[in-house]
Amino acid sequence: MCTQEGFQAQRSQLVGLLVSGSLEGFESILDWLLSWEVLSWEEYEGLSVLGQPLSHLARRLLDTVWNKGAWGCEQLIAAVREAQADCRGPEISCRWDPQSPHPARDLQSHRPAIVRRLYSHVEGVLDLAQERGFISRYECDEIRLPVFTSSQRARRLLDLATVKGNGLAAFLLRHVQELPVPLALPFGDAACKKYMSKLRTTISAQSRFLSTYDGTENLCLEEIYTENVLEIRTEVGVAGPPPTSPATLGLEELFSTRGHLNEDADTVLVVGEAGSGKSTLLQRVHLLWALGLHFQEFLFVFPFSCRQLQCVAKPLSVQTLLFEHCCWPDVGHQDVFQFLLDHPSRVLLTFDGFDEFRFRFTDRERHCSPTDPTPVPNLLFNLLQGNLLKNARKVLTSRPDAVSAFLRRYLRLELNLKGFSEEGIELYLRKRHREPGVADHLVRMLRATSALHGLCHLPVVTWMVSKCHQELLLHGGGGPKTTTDMYVLLLQHFLLRASPPDSGPRGLGPGLLRGRLPTLLHLGRLALWGLGQCCYVFSAGQLQAARVDADAVALGFLVRTQSAVPGSAACLEFLHITFQCFFAAFYLALSADVPPSSLRHLFRCQRPRGSLLATLLRTACVLRAGRREGGVAALLREAEPHNLQITAAFLAGLLSREHSGLLAEGRASAKALLRRRVWARWCLSHGLRKHFLSIPPAVPGEAKSMHAMPGFVWLIRSLYEMQEERLAREAVRGLKVGHLKLTFCGVGPAECAALAFVLRHLRRPVALQLDHNSVGDIGVEQLLPCLGVCKALYLRDNNISDLGVCKLVECALHCEQLQKLALFNNKLTDGCAQSVARLLACRRNFLALRLGNNHITASGAQVLADGLRANASLQFLGLVGNDIGSVGAQALALMLEKNVTLEELCLEENHLQDEGVCCLAKGLKRNSSLKVLKLSNNRVTYLGAEVLLQALERNDTILEVWLRGNTLSPEEIERLQQRDSRLLL
């Protein structure tokens, strides 16, 4: 029995209990109270306000139930118990009548069970509800906002069903009943339960705190974690572009039912470039499981690091891998292992950093015994193939370059981790800097420094910005421009931190670097040796051999790593793989033991022959290299290509004129630096020239086209790091193409800056195609310097918003060469219509505009139509997949009456219906230029088609009218086709 007085006396403890969990747990309590009718719908809405602190909502809930008397207080305590029980059991036992005459009421009374059943299937249910017309695309997008978890999306779908009277509630009641029930805990064995508890406790302790890259801080992961952009990988090579953007997932949807490559496979691959947050993502997965918040379909989770596994020399069995290299059962280890073998579907294994595994994936040696040992590579490969622990789910992280087509045969799902969005960058900095004003200053500084802002889509760079925030704020507008600039600034930060307070000037001056140069070169030698040996974890013996002493370690660039074998001596590793590459480049730039000619192995170039430059290079350094080249060259030949590319870009940056003073103060002779710089320039020019020579000849009658090979973007990045205008001009002098295609190339804002730096020197205009990348608004801003040489710009599916388009248009107004613009599948709304209309009105030679699959409504269409009335050049306008409706169609119809140049108008999937089609038909009667009109999937009936036929009788210019997918019976379709063959049905 709970009295109001006792309830009030325990108020502070109750508040603590309600806020001790997550918002997810609080919403689960609301589910129970709503289902028991303790809360009215209005009270529930008041307690579900987004953005309110959890403590505020908790106190409001206590006030609400206290006002309901002792009964309300008792029900709250009961709801807390039920919610806590929900976290431990995967399913609430409950049945309901799927044909209930009161579906909305039943959805509410069975809400906890329905939320739990929907949890793993909410995305598919949303797709089906939208397909059947119960919810609009915009309602679906609102529910799918990345801030919501799967459970929260399920709740918001149920909330929507409560207020909509169109049959959504009845549909959900029927469909959710048919969804598979999560399996109950399949065992009662005490040893298994005890081991599961120990595993949760161990993983919680390992993942609760996020150790910063430099190992100097331990931050609570819950407080600092910021979601990255996670997308289902779009298959490259399929005919034509995909109809919609790649699906964006929340972390809890890691095991989504969408986008499966192989239903029989068990492995989910997460790819992302170095520094994109792959390891932190896995740490978050581990923590969510350990806390019972997500991924509860798995009873056991085993995390592994490929970097550490490759240090294990002895053969391992599955049992040894799980127990000795993760967590050992205190009792009954044979019983526990047998349970794992009997129930593999309840097991999750994660392998972080597959790209750092020195062994290439192969399926040549099959191994099926879970108890017999086998070499570690063979064990891992057979786990991924499913020969061992078949049906156990595996998550693998890797950089893209390390993933072969052969490995992809064994993948269930492949996801792209694209780093921080623009909002994510700001959110991370605000979480990291809670001191008044600091985060605001940093955010303003980044927005004013677009080059640095573009680099920050990589979380590792955002961390560096946070670490060096004092230095950056002092720089003001003249901060870092390239990746190398940022790493040099961090080098300065660490060296200053390690210097005594009274050591003199607080800058990276002669004394600071010169005094530490031997130590830095030892670190650089260790880094280069590690890259050549594919070694990223260093033992005490290896550190000693490289003469890396305690003073070098104290600088902070090496941090302690968790041992692969519990109880063994801890090893050291660089802060991040990119720091290891930076120090290797530092060594190549400054060490007297590195002959300049060996740099060609870094850029994978042959020796130059038969040119003036070849003579200069030979006289400068080749003849003096002798046997000294052997050691460095051998290491560079054996290093992984993706690490070599990062190292080469850093070397190009260090050899730039911007950092020549730094290297000179490091006692590098001017002659030696010149030799290295000459070699680097030659290698970059040679690489691009080789790339250009590989372009096949143009098809007769068409412009010469080039699809960039994987190395092209890296060469461009390296040129940008060097920041030499003359070199960029010479590099593209031989590029004679009309169409440059870089689709699916992982082009982000940093790559856009590099492309603009180089391509702006082209002598003839080019069509630049950047579809299916991660350009974003920041990337658009970075591309503006080369817009003057673009005759067409294709930016389909690049997460661009109105802000980016407005900046693009402002520049395009002054770029007479630009005649075509494609912005299909972005985030555009009516907010950009005014700018685009201005472009159409002002530019008299603009030919094509593609704005399909965005969020443009009737209002935006009206503004665009106004711009088109003054346009006498546009031939193609694409608005497929928007929502302009009949009002927007009316505005475009009025435009058609006056326009004399538009030849193709695409309006599929715009909810035009008969009213909108009738308006367009009226416009067609007075139009003499339009040849193709696409009106598919617009709910047009026979009435609308009849009006179109009447318009076609008076228009002999139009060649095709698309009406596929409308509301027409087979008999009506046949009748219409007989009347006019121009109707495509």
DRENTI-298264 format. One line per 8 residues: number of its first residue (from 1); their letters; for each residue x, y, z of C-alpha. Coordinates in pm, whole numbers. Layout:
N
NUM> A> X Y Z  ... $
//
This chain:
985
1> MCTQEGFQ> 0 0 0  135 342 -97  0 655 73  26 1002 -71  223 1111 234  474 829 192  493 900 -178  569 1266 -114 $
9> AQRSQLVG> 829 1179 150  1014 965 -104  988 1225 -382  1361 1294 -417  1438 921 -433  1163 873 -691  1300 1155 -905  1643 993 -884 $
17> LLVSGSLE> 1494 659 -985  1310 805 -1284  1614 992 -1419  1873 724 -1338  1799 541 -1660  1753 684 -2008  1466 867 -2174  1380 527 -2321 $
25> GFESILDW> 1309 389 -1972  1098 693 -1880  888 656 -2194  838 287 -2113  688 391 -1776  454 630 -1961  348 341 -2186  228 141 -1887 $
33> LLSWEVLS> 51 435 -1726  -124 522 -2052  -230 162 -2111  -381 144 -1758  -556 479 -1816  -373 634 -1522  -276 911 -1762  -518 1076 -2001 $
41> WEEYEGLS> -407 1138 -2357  -361 1509 -2284  -147 1433 -1977  63 1191 -2180  123 1453 -2448  231 1703 -2183  485 1452 -2052  623 1372 -2399 $
49> VLGQPLSH> 747 1718 -2496  1070 1696 -2695  1377 1877 -2566  1269 1896 -2200  1523 1780 -1940  1442 1433 -1808  1445 1560 -1449  1181 1820 -1539 $
57> LARRLLDT> 957 1557 -1696  1006 1324 -1397  892 1590 -1150  591 1676 -1366  496 1305 -1375  517 1283 -994  293 1588 -962  43 1439 -1206 $
65> VWNKGAWG> 9 1101 -1035  10 1255 -683  -297 1457 -779  -473 1129 -859  -448 1009 -500  -304 690 -350  -425 482 -643  -223 689 -888 $
73> CEQLIAAV> 88 666 -670  54 288 -649  13 261 -1024  331 461 -1084  531 227 -860  382 -70 -1047  469 88 -1382  831 139 -1273 $
81> REAQADCR> 851 -232 -1180  701 -336 -1513  940 -111 -1707  1239 -256 -1520  1112 -605 -1598  1085 -509 -1966  1462 -447 -1977  1529 -802 -1860 $
89> GPEISCRW> 1280 -993 -2073  1257 -962 -2451  879 -1004 -2479  567 -910 -2285  307 -1183 -2306  -6 -1026 -2452  -271 -1093 -2716  -536 -868 -2864 $
97> DPQSPHPA> -819 -890 -3113  -678 -782 -3452  -1033 -720 -3576  -1133 -504 -3279  -1410 -251 -3351  -1214 1 -3139  -857 -23 -3275  -728 308 -3132 $
105> RDLQSHRP> -845 212 -2783  -685 -132 -2812  -358 17 -2935  -348 220 -2616  -448 -60 -2377  -185 -296 -2523  72 -22 -2588  374 -172 -2398 $
113> AIVRRLYS> 346 -505 -2580  286 -339 -2918  588 -109 -2876  801 -411 -2788  673 -608 -3087  723 -312 -3324  1074 -239 -3195  1267 -452 -3447 $
121> HVEGVLDL> 1026 -398 -3737  929 -32 -3723  1107 61 -4047  927 -204 -4248  592 -114 -4092  649 255 -4177  726 166 -4539  413 -48 -4562 $
129> AQERGFIS> 191 217 -4398  320 480 -4639  278 247 -4937  -87 183 -4843  -158 554 -4801  -211 560 -4423  73 808 -4366  239 1063 -4591 $
137> RYECDEIR> 605 1074 -4676  647 1379 -4455  487 1209 -4156  717 914 -4221  1022 1142 -4234  919 1307 -3906  897 970 -3734  1233 864 -3882 $
145> LPVFTSSQ> 1426 1164 -3753  1771 1035 -3648  1725 1162 -3291  1465 890 -3226  1542 530 -3130  1345 240 -3278  1122 227 -2970  1061 601 -2987 $
153> RARRLLDL> 971 572 -3355  728 295 -3268  566 518 -3003  537 812 -3240  372 589 -3498  119 477 -3234  66 841 -3131  -8 929 -3492 $
161> ATVKGNGL> -255 639 -3520  -442 776 -3218  -518 1109 -3384  -563 994 -3747  -902 858 -3840  -804 700 -4173  -770 335 -4068  -407 351 -3954 $
169> AAFLLRHV> -495 221 -3606  -682 -80 -3746  -396 -152 -3987  -140 -145 -3705  -352 -364 -3478  -376 -629 -3748  -22 -606 -3883  165 -593 -3551 $
177> QELPVPLA> -12 -911 -3439  146 -1087 -3739  503 -976 -3657  735 -1246 -3517  754 -1263 -3138  1105 -1211 -2992  1242 -1531 -2848  1221 -1579 -2474 $
185> LPFGDAAC> 1537 -1650 -2276  1604 -2009 -2385  1775 -2141 -2078  1751 -2185 -1706  2109 -2287 -1653  2272 -2106 -1360  2621 -2113 -1516  2498 -1942 -1833 $
193> KKYMSKLR> 2309 -1678 -1639  2612 -1611 -1421  2837 -1583 -1726  2596 -1348 -1902  2594 -1126 -1594  2973 -1127 -1579  2999 -1048 -1949  2759 -754 -1917 $
201> TTISAQSR> 2951 -620 -1617  3287 -658 -1794  3175 -496 -2118  2996 -217 -1932  3317 -136 -1745  3520 -144 -2070  3283 70 -2273  3129 313 -2024 $
209> FLSTYDGT> 3410 566 -2062  3552 699 -2386  3925 740 -2359  4032 1039 -2567  4281 980 -2845  4566 1108 -2634  4463 900 -2333  4463 1202 -2100 $
217> ENLCLEEI> 4089 1203 -2026  3815 953 -1962  3481 1092 -2073  3146 932 -2001  3039 783 -2333  2673 853 -2257  2749 1225 -2222  2986 1272 -2515 $
225> YTENVLEI> 2868 1025 -2780  2738 1196 -3094  2560 1006 -3370  2740 975 -3703  2570 952 -4039  2513 579 -4105  2377 471 -4444  2301 143 -4615 $
233> RTEVGVAG> 2560 106 -4888  2418 151 -5236  2530 -118 -5476  2774 23 -5732  2743 -103 -6086  2369 -154 -6112  2207 -9 -6420  2096 348 -6374 $
241> PPPTSPAT> 2093 561 -6058  1901 437 -5756  1549 578 -5729  1591 706 -5376  1870 810 -5142  2050 539 -4942  1854 469 -4626  1991 649 -4319 $
249> LGLEELFS> 1987 435 -4006  2003 499 -3636  2260 297 -3446  1994 73 -3295  1901 -29 -3652  2241 -187 -3710  2068 -516 -3785  1808 -363 -4014 $
257> TRGHLNED> 1601 -591 -4233  1655 -357 -4529  1928 -367 -4792  2037 -728 -4743  2302 -848 -4987  2292 -1214 -4886  2012 -1346 -4666  2216 -1654 -4579 $
265> ADTVLVVG> 2510 -1451 -4445  2556 -1340 -4082  2803 -1050 -4111  2727 -678 -4103  3012 -464 -4238  3052 -100 -4135  3293 87 -4363  3429 434 -4308 $
273> EAGSGKST> 3751 621 -4373  4017 657 -4107  3889 875 -3824  3519 844 -3911  3427 696 -3571  3405 321 -3637  3565 214 -3308  3352 453 -3105 $
281> LLQRVHLL> 3040 326 -3280  3122 -30 -3173  3193 87 -2819  2849 247 -2815  2692 -79 -2935  2867 -268 -2654  2750 -20 -2392  2388 -17 -2510 $
289> WALGLHFQ> 2384 -397 -2489  2553 -409 -2149  2303 -157 -2006  2008 -351 -2146  1894 -60 -2365  1931 -212 -2712  2037 -528 -2895  1872 -745 -2631 $
297> EFLFVFPF> 1805 -1016 -2887  2165 -1115 -2809  2242 -1282 -2476  2619 -1273 -2526  2839 -1010 -2693  3210 -1069 -2757  3418 -767 -2871  3754 -813 -3046 $
305> SCRQLQCV> 4020 -590 -3202  4176 -713 -3527  4479 -496 -3447  4539 -701 -3135  4433 -1038 -3273  4702 -1025 -3538  4959 -1008 -3256  4845 -1352 -3136 $
313> AKPLSVQT> 5088 -1605 -3279  4951 -1934 -3144  4655 -2113 -3306  4317 -2060 -3139  3990 -2247 -3124  3653 -2073 -3103  3637 -2157 -2733  3983 -2013 -2667 $
321> LLFEHCCW> 3901 -1700 -2864  3580 -1632 -2672  3695 -1721 -2322  4069 -1643 -2309  4059 -1333 -2529  3734 -1183 -2403  3586 -1311 -2076  3636 -1641 -1891 $
329> PDVGHQDV> 3335 -1810 -1721  3380 -1850 -1346  3193 -2182 -1343  3079 -2443 -1593  3273 -2318 -1892  3198 -2636 -2089  2824 -2595 -2026  2842 -2230 -2126 $
337> FQFLLDHP> 3031 -2309 -2445  2786 -2583 -2537  2502 -2336 -2490  2675 -2093 -2727  2708 -2369 -2986  2342 -2469 -2941  2208 -2112 -2962  2441 -1918 -3196 $
345> SRVLLTFD> 2161 -1678 -3296  2181 -1528 -2945  2553 -1445 -2990  2706 -1126 -3131  3077 -1100 -3217  3234 -766 -3314  3568 -727 -3491  3706 -374 -3503 $
353> GFDEFRFR> 3960 -263 -3765  3961 -537 -4026  4169 -306 -4248  4452 -334 -3993  4456 -712 -4018  4767 -795 -4218  4613 -1107 -4373  4396 -1097 -4685 $
361> FTDRERHC> 4056 -1260 -4669  4037 -1606 -4826  3806 -1907 -4811  4061 -2161 -4934  4104 -2338 -4599  3778 -2452 -4449  3768 -2507 -4071  3448 -2629 -3906 $
369> SPTDPTPV> 3555 -2756 -3563  3483 -2510 -3278  3720 -2691 -3041  4022 -2753 -3265  4276 -2469 -3286  4367 -2307 -3615  4575 -1997 -3706  4401 -1673 -3613 $
377> PNLLFNLL> 4344 -1555 -3974  4182 -1886 -4065  3968 -1876 -3752  3842 -1525 -3830  3777 -1598 -4197  3576 -1911 -4117  3372 -1722 -3859  3286 -1459 -4121 $
385> QGNLLKNA> 3193 -1727 -4375  2968 -1904 -4127  3167 -2229 -4117  3200 -2167 -3743  2914 -2046 -3521  2675 -2030 -3814  2385 -1790 -3741  2588 -1598 -3481 $
393> RKVLTSRP> 2578 -1233 -3587  2909 -1061 -3660  2983 -691 -3701  3302 -597 -3882  3447 -246 -3921  3695 -150 -4190  3817 123 -4417  3662 84 -4765 $
401> DAVSAFLR> 3986 3 -4950  4044 -313 -4747  3712 -471 -4844  3736 -703 -5143  3454 -821 -5368  3543 -1168 -5242  3462 -1070 -4881  3138 -901 -4989 $
409> RYLRLELN> 3002 -1243 -5094  2974 -1326 -4723  2803 -1005 -4610  2442 -977 -4503  2450 -598 -4496  2704 -325 -4569  2679 17 -4408  2867 340 -4474 $
417> LKGFSEEG> 2975 545 -4173  3010 897 -4311  3124 1084 -4003  2959 1388 -3849  2687 1589 -4014  2711 1967 -3980  2471 1945 -3686  2679 1663 -3538 $
425> IELYLRKR> 2995 1874 -3540  2824 2148 -3344  2660 1903 -3103  2991 1731 -3028  3166 2062 -2955  2885 2171 -2724  2902 1842 -2537  3280 1870 -2516 $
433> HREPGVAD> 3295 2233 -2402  3034 2320 -2145  3220 2628 -2023  3024 2948 -2102  3092 3082 -2448  3369 2840 -2557  3154 2621 -2782  2983 2929 -2930 $
441> HLVRMLRA> 3320 3079 -3023  3437 2750 -3177  3120 2705 -3380  3140 3063 -3511  3506 3015 -3597  3434 2696 -3793  3148 2855 -3986  3381 3138 -4083 $
449> TSALHGLC> 3659 2895 -4186  3496 2668 -4442  3814 2469 -4518  3856 2363 -4155  3481 2315 -4118  3497 2072 -4410  3768 1865 -4240  3556 1831 -3926 $
457> HLPVVTWM> 3315 1579 -4076  3576 1332 -3951  3530 1296 -3574  3906 1263 -3523  3953 1615 -3667  3667 1753 -3458  3843 1610 -3152  4164 1785 -3260 $
465> VSKCHQEL> 3975 2113 -3299  3841 2065 -2947  4187 1980 -2816  4351 2282 -2978  4062 2522 -2930  4274 2785 -2755  4528 2797 -3038  4252 2803 -3301 $
473> LLHGGGGP> 4064 3088 -3136  4388 3283 -3125  4439 3219 -3499  4104 3379 -3574  4031 3362 -3947  4378 3240 -4043  4348 2889 -3905  4439 2555 -4062 $
481> KTTTDMYV> 4337 2497 -4422  4462 2145 -4490  4473 1822 -4294  4850 1859 -4255  4802 2207 -4108  4574 2059 -3842  4815 1782 -3747  5106 2026 -3729 $
489> LLLQHFLL> 4897 2241 -3496  4833 1938 -3276  5206 1862 -3280  5263 2215 -3152  4998 2165 -2884  5156 1845 -2753  5510 1980 -2758  5405 2292 -2570 $
497> RASPPDSG> 5218 2084 -2316  5530 1874 -2255  5757 2180 -2220  5838 2330 -1880  5630 2641 -1800  5938 2867 -1802  6089 2727 -2123  6056 3045 -2320 $
505> PRGLGPGL> 5841 3129 -2627  5505 2951 -2641  5508 2873 -3012  5645 2612 -3249  5969 2798 -3291  6328 2686 -3350  6403 2588 -2996  6083 2393 -2940 $
513> LRGRLPTL> 6114 2167 -3244  6494 2147 -3252  6514 2036 -2893  6266 1755 -2955  6376 1660 -3306  6570 1339 -3217  6274 1217 -3011  6027 1297 -3289 $
521> LHLGRLAL> 6244 1121 -3547  6258 811 -3327  5880 816 -3312  5873 865 -3689  6105 571 -3748  5887 353 -3525  5578 468 -3713  5731 392 -4054 $
529> WGLGQCCY> 5859 53 -3941  5512 -28 -3808  5345 65 -4137  5591 -150 -4330  5533 -445 -4097  5155 -386 -4069  5222 -347 -3696  5019 -96 -3498 $
537> VFSAGQLQ> 5074 -224 -3143  5429 -202 -3008  5593 -407 -2737  5859 -281 -2497  6126 -454 -2704  6014 -285 -3025  6009 55 -2855  6360 -3 -2725 $
545> AARVDADA> 6485 -110 -3069  6349 216 -3214  6510 413 -2926  6170 539 -2813  6229 610 -2445  6011 728 -2157  6054 1093 -2260  5917 1013 -2605 $
553> VALGFLVR> 5620 830 -2455  5560 1122 -2219  5493 1352 -2516  5155 1182 -2545  5160 1054 -2903  5176 692 -2784  4905 556 -2555  4860 233 -2367 $
561> TQSAVPGS> 4638 -25 -2533  4429 -298 -2381  4615 -627 -2407  4482 -891 -2643  4564 -1153 -2381  4443 -1068 -2029  4728 -1060 -1781  5005 -1001 -2036 $
569> AACLEFLH> 5220 -689 -2050  5043 -384 -2192  5169 -247 -2522  5160 100 -2676  5001 232 -2993  4979 568 -3165  4681 789 -3079  4520 691 -3407 $
577> ITFQCFFA> 4634 530 -3732  4641 876 -3894  4893 991 -3633  5115 694 -3714  5099 794 -4082  5176 1158 -3991  5487 1061 -3795  5601 831 -4076 $
585> AFYLALSA> 5568 1128 -4315  5755 1349 -4067  6041 1098 -4066  6046 1077 -4448  6057 1456 -4471  6329 1523 -4211  6545 1218 -4159  6893 1226 -4308 $
593> DVPPSSLR> 6867 848 -4343  6593 874 -4607  6724 915 -4964  6486 1139 -5161  6460 880 -5441  6291 636 -5204  5984 863 -5198  5878 718 -5533 $
601> HLFRCQRP> 5785 399 -5347  5549 602 -5131  5371 729 -5442  5414 393 -5618  5604 550 -5910  5880 408 -6131  6212 584 -6177  6182 876 -6423 $
609> RGSLLATL> 6359 837 -6757  6431 1045 -7061  6332 1396 -6953  6489 1713 -6820  6326 1644 -6485  6474 1294 -6488  6819 1443 -6534  6761 1689 -6249 $
617> LRTACVLR> 6642 1410 -6022  6937 1187 -6106  7194 1457 -6046  7016 1576 -5733  6981 1252 -5549  6953 923 -5732  7322 865 -5778  7390 934 -5412 $
625> AGRREGGV> 7122 705 -5279  7309 378 -5311  7218 113 -5067  7062 358 -4821  6736 342 -5016  6690 -28 -4949  6557 -20 -4593  6305 261 -4637 $
633> AALLREAE> 6201 137 -4981  6135 -212 -4846  5910 -75 -4573  5718 141 -4819  5672 -149 -5059  5522 -368 -4787  5290 -110 -4630  4915 -121 -4687 $
641> PHNLQITA> 4811 101 -4980  4551 297 -4781  4812 382 -4515  5059 482 -4785  4806 720 -4934  4748 893 -4599  5125 912 -4544  5185 1050 -4894 $
649> AFLAGLLS> 4926 1324 -4845  5091 1423 -4516  5435 1425 -4679  5307 1650 -4958  5169 1884 -4692  5488 1888 -4490  5690 1965 -4806  5463 2259 -4891 $
657> REHSGLLA> 5599 2613 -4875  5365 2673 -4580  5573 2436 -4366  5916 2487 -4523  6016 2713 -4234  5917 2444 -3985  6130 2181 -4161  6422 2420 -4197 $
665> EGRASAKA> 6413 2486 -3822  6428 2109 -3781  6783 2126 -3921  6685 1992 -4259  6914 2142 -4520  6760 2353 -4794  6916 2126 -5057  6772 1810 -4900 $
673> LLRRRVWA> 6426 1966 -4877  6447 2077 -5239  6532 1722 -5346  6238 1580 -5157  6005 1848 -5288  6115 1784 -5647  6055 1413 -5606  5713 1463 -5451 $
681> RWCLSHGL> 5610 1704 -5729  5729 1465 -5997  5549 1170 -5841  5220 1358 -5817  5243 1489 -6174  5342 1146 -6300  5052 981 -6118  4794 1220 -6265 $
689> RKHFLSIP> 4948 1200 -6613  4931 821 -6596  4568 850 -6489  4483 1080 -6781  4655 851 -7032  4431 566 -6918  4118 751 -7034  3967 571 -7336 $
697> PAVPGEAK> 3902 775 -7651  3567 948 -7683  3271 781 -7851  3216 948 -8189  2979 1241 -8150  3014 1256 -7769  3240 1446 -7530  3538 1260 -7391 $
705> SMHAMPGF> 3445 1122 -7049  3657 1013 -6753  3539 809 -6455  3789 865 -6176  3978 558 -6059  4029 509 -5682  4372 672 -5679  4257 992 -5849 $
713> VWLIRSLY> 4090 1147 -5546  4395 1066 -5334  4630 1233 -5587  4407 1540 -5591  4408 1548 -5209  4788 1528 -5206  4813 1813 -5456  4587 2020 -5234 $
721> EMQEERLA> 4797 1944 -4927  5100 2082 -5113  4909 2407 -5189  5109 2494 -5503  4905 2670 -5770  5167 2611 -6038  5175 2238 -5974  4793 2220 -5985 $
729> REAVRGLK> 4791 2413 -6315  5049 2182 -6470  4874 1874 -6337  4548 1939 -6525  4710 2078 -6837  4682 1735 -6998  4322 1674 -6893  4113 1699 -7208 $
737> VGHLKLTF> 3774 1563 -7113  3424 1701 -7139  3279 1496 -6854  3453 1417 -6524  3269 1153 -6324  3338 1092 -5955  3026 906 -5839  3043 678 -5535 $
745> CGVGPAEC> 3397 803 -5462  3350 904 -5098  3383 1272 -5187  3322 1486 -4880  3386 1854 -4807  3765 1806 -4781  3777 1636 -5120  3559 1916 -5265 $
753> AALAFVLR> 3816 2172 -5151  4092 1971 -5318  3894 1929 -5642  3821 2301 -5661  4186 2385 -5596  4293 2175 -5894  4002 2187 -6140  3972 2565 -6143 $
761> HLRRPVAL> 4285 2562 -6363  4116 2366 -6643  4140 2535 -6979  3806 2413 -7113  3468 2371 -6944  3379 2031 -6798  3067 1855 -6674  3146 1759 -6315 $
769> QLDHNSVG> 2945 1465 -6182  2959 1409 -5805  2643 1203 -5755  2611 971 -5453  2878 1123 -5232  2879 1324 -4908  2925 1677 -5038  2674 1851 -4808 $
777> DIGVEQLL> 2637 2227 -4770  2999 2272 -4661  3122 2080 -4964  2910 2296 -5194  3080 2603 -5053  3419 2442 -5113  3333 2372 -5479  3247 2732 -5563 $
785> PCLGVCKA> 3600 2833 -5678  3581 2585 -5969  3219 2659 -6065  3341 2890 -6340  3486 2597 -6538  3178 2373 -6496  2931 2354 -6783  2723 2108 -6579 $
793> LYLRDNNI> 2721 2012 -6213  2554 1692 -6093  2504 1665 -5717  2238 1396 -5681  2207 1240 -5336  2454 1454 -5144  2263 1566 -4834  2245 1927 -4955 $
801> SDLGVCKL> 1995 2166 -4798  1848 2502 -4897  2148 2678 -4745  2393 2503 -4976  2179 2560 -5283  2138 2930 -5210  2517 2970 -5190  2556 2769 -5509 $
809> VECALHCE> 2304 2980 -5698  2457 3306 -5578  2784 3200 -5742  2618 3042 -6047  2457 3376 -6137  2804 3492 -6243  2918 3167 -6411  2807 3181 -6774 $
817> QLQKLALF> 2959 2840 -6851  2723 2659 -6612  2416 2540 -6805  2294 2229 -6620  2233 2161 -6254  2115 1831 -6099  2010 1829 -5732  1797 1514 -5724 $
825> NNKLTDGC> 1757 1336 -5386  1871 1606 -5147  1701 1800 -4864  1562 2092 -5060  1240 2269 -4962  1048 2575 -5075  1314 2778 -4894  1550 2757 -5191 $
833> AQSVARLL> 1285 2827 -5457  1340 3203 -5458  1712 3165 -5528  1657 2906 -5800  1387 3119 -5962  1629 3408 -5968  1882 3186 -6146  1621 3092 -6408 $
841> ACRRNFLA> 1514 3452 -6457  1866 3598 -6483  2059 3332 -6676  1967 3335 -7043  2161 3022 -7145  2059 2781 -6869  1938 2448 -7016  1846 2191 -6750 $
849> LRLGNNHI> 1738 2186 -6385  1672 1863 -6192  1511 1903 -5848  1344 1563 -5813  1293 1371 -5489  1310 1671 -5260  1047 1845 -5046  915 2116 -5277 $
857> TASGAQVL> 544 2197 -5244  293 2410 -5430  444 2726 -5285  787 2644 -5426  642 2546 -5763  465 2881 -5789  792 3066 -5727  977 2850 -5982 $
865> ADGLRANA> 704 2910 -6237  747 3286 -6192  1116 3249 -6268  1045 3038 -6575  812 3296 -6724  1112 3522 -6774  1333 3237 -6897  1392 3178 -7267 $
873> SLQFLGLV> 1645 2895 -7256  1552 2614 -7016  1481 2289 -7200  1443 2041 -6910  1276 2078 -6570  1257 1781 -6333  1038 1794 -6024  963 1422 -5988 $
881> GNDIGSVG> 885 1301 -5636  797 1630 -5473  453 1745 -5352  349 2038 -5569  -13 1920 -5590  -282 2071 -5809  -199 2428 -5701  161 2389 -5810 $
889> AQALALML> 46 2229 -6136  -177 2529 -6202  120 2765 -6165  330 2555 -6404  41 2540 -6650  25 2920 -6664  399 2919 -6729  355 2668 -7016 $
897> EKNVTLEE> 116 2905 -7189  401 3157 -7232  717 2943 -7234  861 2869 -7578  1175 2668 -7495  1090 2398 -7237  1098 2056 -7404  1062 1814 -7113 $
905> LCLEENHL> 870 1852 -6785  888 1572 -6526  617 1580 -6260  583 1215 -6153  472 1142 -5795  350 1493 -5712  -11 1428 -5599  -146 1621 -5897 $
913> QDEGVCCL> -470 1419 -5936  -726 1511 -6200  -746 1876 -6096  -375 1936 -6153  -371 1741 -6481  -665 1943 -6611  -470 2263 -6543  -168 2128 -6731 $
921> AKGLKRNS> -389 2021 -7019  -510 2378 -7050  -149 2499 -7064  -65 2241 -7333  -325 2386 -7565  -121 2708 -7592  227 2557 -7579  433 2478 -7886 $
929> SLKVLKLS> 768 2365 -7742  704 2082 -7492  785 1737 -7628  771 1514 -7317  537 1546 -7018  577 1288 -6738  276 1249 -6509  316 893 -6375 $
937> NNRVTYLG> 197 800 -6024  -24 1104 -5969  -361 936 -5892  -501 1046 -6225  -832 886 -6324  -995 840 -6664  -1146 1188 -6629  -804 1353 -6616 $
945> AEVLLQAL> -674 1138 -6902  -975 1237 -7113  -897 1607 -7063  -536 1542 -7166  -655 1371 -7483  -859 1674 -7573  -549 1893 -7527  -339 1661 -7741 $
953> ERNDTILE> -584 1700 -8027  -474 2065 -8044  -101 2004 -7986  110 1828 -8246  445 1919 -8083  426 1691 -7783  562 1339 -7845  508 1158 -7515 $
961> VWLRGNTL> 279 1190 -7214  361 942 -6937  64 821 -6734  196 498 -6585  93 400 -6233  -223 607 -6217  -579 511 -6118  -683 351 -6444 $
969> SPEEIERL> -838 9 -6504  -694 -228 -6770  -996 -157 -6990  -947 220 -6959  -577 187 -7037  -651 -11 -7353  -914 239 -7462  -682 536 -7407 $
977> QQRDSRLL> -394 376 -7594  -614 319 -7896  -714 684 -7904  -363 835 -7896  -32 643 -7909  150 937 -7746  -2 834 -7412  245 598 -7243 $
985> L> 41 387 -7001 $
//
